[in-house]
Amino acid sequence: LWTFVAEARFIPSGSMEPTLQIEDRLIVDKLRYRFQQPQRGDVVLFIPTEGLKGQDLTGAFIQRIVGLPGETVTLQDGQVFVDGEPLSEPYVLADSDALEAAPNTWMAADVGIPEVIPPGHYFVLGDNRNNSYDSRFWGYVPGELLIGQATQRFWPVERMGAID
């Protein structure tokens, strides 16, 4: 029953800092998206997309939904625009506070060419934009690859609580 309803996960990288820290332990609600559509701002766990397969990456990814089906998302100078309007993102790690998530050979990219997100797909980004491997690099996440929404942190105890 536990694995059908929810599952525990840990955070292996800094791509979601400051929201999620390396080695945080989370509860992922696996039923939520059976009853409601994902929303902008949801922190989601998902199976790697076709763009990630064959890159020797294993396990699920966790990132934040910033673009919904039918919307147009662009990134310019670090600012996300949805349908031409700037997106307020108080959870994003500021450039001056950037932390190294992992050694990498890729750079955080701007997405300057407007493109409509296809039906049933989502544009996801890590909160630590300078060190996140996300939709800027491998495209949209199909809804059927969403495992669930990260809703609660249960470790460390001093940071226990809801995930925003």
C-alpha positions, 0 to 999 in steps of 0.5 A: 500500500505504501509504494502505491500511495507514497514513497520516500526519496532522498536528494542526491544533488544540489539542483533544487537548492535552496528548496531541497538540500543534498540528503534531504528525505522527502515524501512523494505523493503518488496519488495526487495526479490521479485526481488533479492536474499538476500545477505551476510550482509543484515539485515533482518526481519523474522518470527520465525522458527520452532526451535523458535515456542513453546518457547513463543516468539512472533513477528518477529526477526531481524538479519544479514545474514552471510551464504547463501544457499550451503555455509558451516559456522563454528564459532571458537573462535568468528570468522565466517568462510564461506567455510573455509575462515574468514569472515570480520565483522567490524559491530560485537560488540567486546567481550570486548565491549559486552553489555547485551541484555537481561537476558538469560540462554543460552551462545553464542555457537561456531558452529564447525561442518561444515554443508552445508546450505540447498537450500533456507535457511540462517544462521543469527547472531546478531551483539552482538554475546555474547547476541544474540539468533540466528541460532547458537541456532535454525538453518537456516531461510527458505527464505519464512520466510523473511519479508524483509530487514531493509534499513533505520533508521528514529529514533532517528534523530541523527542516521537517515540513511542507515543501513549497 
